[in-house]
Amino acid sequence: MKDLKSQASRNTTPGKGGLTPEIQSRIGHQLRAMYDDVVRQGVPERFAELIKKLDTPGGTPQDQSNGGSNDNNGRD
């Protein structure tokens, strides 16, 4: 851990406390790789179904078999 701190302090501009272009580039590449992985996973089916329900006219879900309860499991 000390080695990383000393390396970071050598690579930054004194007095500015910023990151070097090399470190910024590494962070950028890692963030892009993580983002690409998330995008490849797609939208889970349950979310797609929820979006469809919310897109129906009135914005209310079609499945309201509990008589309009607010799903508090009998608690008031």
Secondary structure, 3 states (H helix, E strand, C coil): CHHHHHHHHHHCCCCCCCCCHHHHHHHHHHHHHHHHHHHHHCCCHHHHHHHHHHHCCCCCCCCCCCCCCCCCCCCC
